[in-house]
Amino acid sequence: MKKSLLPLTIGGFGIGMTEFVMMGILPDIANSLHISIPVAGHLISSYALGVVLGAPLLVGIAGNYPPKKILLGLMALFTFCNALSSFAPNYEIMMMTRLLSGLPHGAFFGVGAVVASRLAGKGKEAQAISMMFAGLTVANIIGVPLGTYIGHTMSWRITFILIAVVGLITMLCIQKLLPEMPVVGESNLRKDLKLFTRVEPWLILGITAIGTGGLFAWFSYIAPLLTEVAGFGSDQITWILVLAGLGMAVGNLIAGRTADMMSPIKATALFLLLMSVCLMVVYFVAPFKGPLLIMTFVTGAVAFSLGAPIQILMIRAANGSEMLASSVSQAGFNIGNALGAYLGGLPIAAGLGYTSPEWVGAMLAFAGFVLAMTVYFRQRNVASFELAAGN
């Protein structure tokens, strides 16, 4: 990995930790704040809403600044807001701090993806972006299990202090290791918003929001699935989350290479279909510890294979509005986060048990696959038309 990509990886680690550690410490926060687990799940949705609001807003405000300054400012906001979460005295304040913590998430990954692609060698853009997303996967191997362990044995508040420390380290690395990069063209939010006058970006956003909702319907409630259905002890959740993180790391590596070898839309459709199948398998093997552990690894791998190809897909559809498009793509991921957490919690609240979110997730992933195939056929028809016009 290029040294200049390291700050993006570390930033991805911190963001991945604050996003996904909630799934592991959800029961601890619910108990501490005297709320139910489904209600605590709204904290996940609140963070996701912050990402959706912050991604286009912050990129629009900061678009004319050099990328290095933008990334430093976003990580400063991330650090401050996660520190605030550690002091939240009640559910209402925690909802607000999680919303604020999500604001820089999409913008950081959006700007970071464009920076990574500019630092990459020719034909290796997806692999460079996957190095940024590698921070998310390492977070799920190390950061999330560590934060979950601290949340179970000490206090979930200390977990958020640790996340703020990672934010400070990221800021230092951005300052020292990321090269100065000029602003490419003058950013004009009104001009950039013309991106959304075309159908394809909306379809890609739909793929991202609906398809990845399948991941979050599963992962948002993985802790009670493991303890209440499979019969694992709460002290074993940490190590099972490491297993899920290892799967995500493998999937992320596969994604970068796959998206550079085949078209991003083909890779996206393939992984969404596989995710739908995996979630249905999880539903049936949930009571059995061994098969569930295998599927935890496999489902994590398949789900995280989506990151790089979807990001490249949106950047290529941007037509001069790469930063906004890339950040909005991250907003789409977190619409999926909110959608999956909310819809996955509905059957639990209705008394259908902790395996019921898997069916919700499978349907969301399959709906994403259908949208991906729609984009694939649109792109093929456009290519055929251009070829015919050239002849």
JOZIWO-V509092 format. One record per pair of residues at least 12 apart in sequence whose C-alpha atoms are under 8 Angstrom apart, sorted by the first residue. I is the first residue (numbers start at 0). J is the second residue. Records with the same first field share a line. If there is no record, write none. Layout:
I=J / J
//
This chain:
0=130
2=176
3=118 / 176 / 177 / 178
4=115 / 118 / 127 / 130 / 131 / 177
5=131 / 172 / 176
6=169 / 170 / 172 / 173 / 176 / 177
7=111 / 131 / 134 / 169 / 173
8=130 / 131 / 132 / 133 / 134 / 135
9=131 / 134 / 165 / 169
10=74 / 134 / 165 / 166 / 169
11=108 / 131 / 132 / 133 / 134 / 135 / 138
12=133 / 134 / 135 / 136 / 137 / 138 / 142
13=134 / 135 / 138 / 162 / 165 / 166
14=104 / 135
15=134 / 135 / 136 / 138 / 139
16=135 / 138 / 139 / 142 / 143 / 146 / 162
17=81 / 159 / 162
18=43 / 46
19=139 / 143
20=142 / 143 / 144 / 146 / 147
21=43 / 219
22=218 / 219 / 220 / 221 / 222
23=143 / 144 / 147 / 221 / 222 / 236 / 237 / 240
24=146 / 147 / 150 / 151 / 155
25=39 / 40 / 222
26=39 / 222
27=150 / 151 / 155
28=155
32=88 / 89 / 90
34=90
37=344 / 347 / 348
40=219 / 340 / 341 / 344
41=94 / 340 / 341
42=93 / 94 / 97
43=97 / 219 / 336 / 337 / 340
44=336 / 337 / 338 / 340 / 341
45=94 / 95 / 97 / 98 / 337
46=94 / 97 / 98 / 99 / 100 / 101 / 102
47=98 / 101 / 330 / 333 / 334 / 336 / 337
48=98 / 101 / 333 / 334 / 337
49=97 / 98 / 99 / 100 / 101 / 102
50=98 / 101 / 102 / 103 / 104 / 105 / 106 / 329 / 330 / 333
51=102 / 105 / 327 / 329 / 330 / 331 / 333 / 334
52=102 / 330
53=101 / 102 / 103 / 104 / 105 / 106
54=102 / 103 / 104 / 105 / 106 / 109 / 323 / 326 / 327 / 329 / 330
55=106 / 323 / 326 / 327
57=102 / 103 / 106
58=106 / 110 / 322 / 323 / 326
59=186 / 187 / 188 / 323
62=186 / 187 / 322
63=182 / 185 / 186
64=182
65=179 / 180 / 181 / 182
66=110 / 114 / 179 / 180 / 181 / 182
67=173 / 174 / 177 / 178 / 179 / 180
69=110
70=107 / 110 / 111 / 173
71=170 / 173 / 174
73=103 / 104 / 106 / 107
74=103 / 107 / 166 / 167 / 169 / 170
75=166 / 167 / 170
76=100 / 103
77=100 / 101 / 102 / 103 / 104 / 163 / 166
78=162 / 163 / 164 / 165 / 166 / 167
79=163
80=96 / 97 / 99 / 100
81=96 / 97 / 100 / 159 / 160 / 162 / 163
82=159 / 160 / 162 / 163
83=96
84=96 / 97 / 156 / 159
85=155 / 156 / 157 / 158 / 159 / 160
86=156
104=329
105=326 / 327 / 328 / 329 / 330
106=326 / 327 / 329
107=326
108=325 / 326 / 329
109=322 / 323 / 324 / 325 / 326 / 327 / 328 / 329
110=322 / 325 / 326
111=131
112=128 / 131 / 310 / 325
113=314 / 321 / 322 / 325
115=127 / 128 / 131
116=128
122=259
123=259
124=259 / 311
125=255 / 256 / 258 / 259 / 307 / 308 / 311
126=252 / 254 / 255 / 256 / 259 / 307
127=255
128=255 / 307
129=251 / 252 / 254 / 255 / 306 / 307
132=251 / 306 / 307
133=248 / 251 / 252
136=244 / 245 / 247 / 248 / 251
137=244 / 245 / 248
138=244
139=240 / 241 / 243 / 244 / 245 / 247
140=240 / 241 / 242 / 243 / 244 / 245
141=241 / 244
143=237 / 240 / 241
144=236 / 237 / 238 / 240 / 241
145=237
146=158 / 161
147=237
148=234 / 237
151=234
191=319 / 320 / 323
194=317 / 318 / 320 / 324
199=316 / 374
200=313 / 316 / 317
202=370 / 371 / 374
203=309 / 312 / 313 / 370 / 371 / 374
204=327 / 328 / 331
205=331 / 367 / 370
206=366 / 367 / 368 / 370 / 371
207=309 / 328 / 331 / 332 / 335 / 367
208=331 / 332 / 333 / 334 / 335 / 336 / 338
209=334 / 335 / 338 / 363 / 364 / 366 / 367
210=271 / 335 / 363 / 364 / 365 / 366 / 367 / 368
211=302 / 332 / 335 / 336 / 339 / 363 / 364 / 367
212=332 / 334 / 335 / 336 / 337 / 338 / 339 / 340 / 360 / 363 / 364
213=274 / 275 / 278 / 335 / 339 / 357 / 359 / 360 / 361 / 362 / 363 / 364
214=274 / 302 / 336 / 339 / 360 / 364
215=335 / 336 / 337 / 338 / 339 / 340 / 360
216=336 / 338 / 339 / 340 / 341 / 342 / 343 / 344 / 356 / 357 / 359 / 360
217=278 / 339 / 343 / 356 / 357 / 360
219=339 / 340 / 343
220=340 / 343 / 344 / 353 / 356
222=236
223=353
224=285 / 353 / 354
225=285
227=353
228=285 / 286 / 353 / 354
229=285 / 286 / 287 / 288 / 291
230=286 / 288
231=288
239=292 / 295
242=292 / 295 / 296
243=295 / 296 / 297 / 298 / 299 / 300
244=296 / 299
245=296 / 299 / 300
246=295 / 296 / 297 / 298 / 299 / 300 / 301
247=296 / 299 / 300 / 301 / 302 / 303 / 304
248=300 / 303
249=300
250=299 / 300 / 301 / 302 / 303 / 304
251=300 / 303 / 304 / 305 / 306 / 307
252=304
253=304
254=266 / 303 / 304 / 305 / 306 / 307 / 308
255=304 / 307 / 308
258=307 / 308
263=308 / 309 / 311 / 312
264=308 / 309 / 312 / 371 / 372 / 374 / 375
265=375
266=305 / 308
267=305 / 308 / 309 / 368 / 371
268=367 / 368 / 369 / 371 / 372
269=368
270=301 / 302 / 304 / 305
271=301 / 302 / 305 / 364 / 365 / 367 / 368
272=364 / 365 / 368
273=301
274=298 / 301 / 302 / 361 / 364
275=360 / 361 / 362 / 363 / 364 / 365
276=361
277=294 / 297 / 298 / 361
278=298 / 357 / 358 / 360 / 361
279=357 / 358 / 361
280=294
281=294 / 295 / 357
282=354 / 355 / 357 / 358
285=354
309=328
310=325 / 328
313=325 / 328
339=359 / 360
342=356 / 359
343=355 / 356 / 357 / 359 / 360
344=356
//
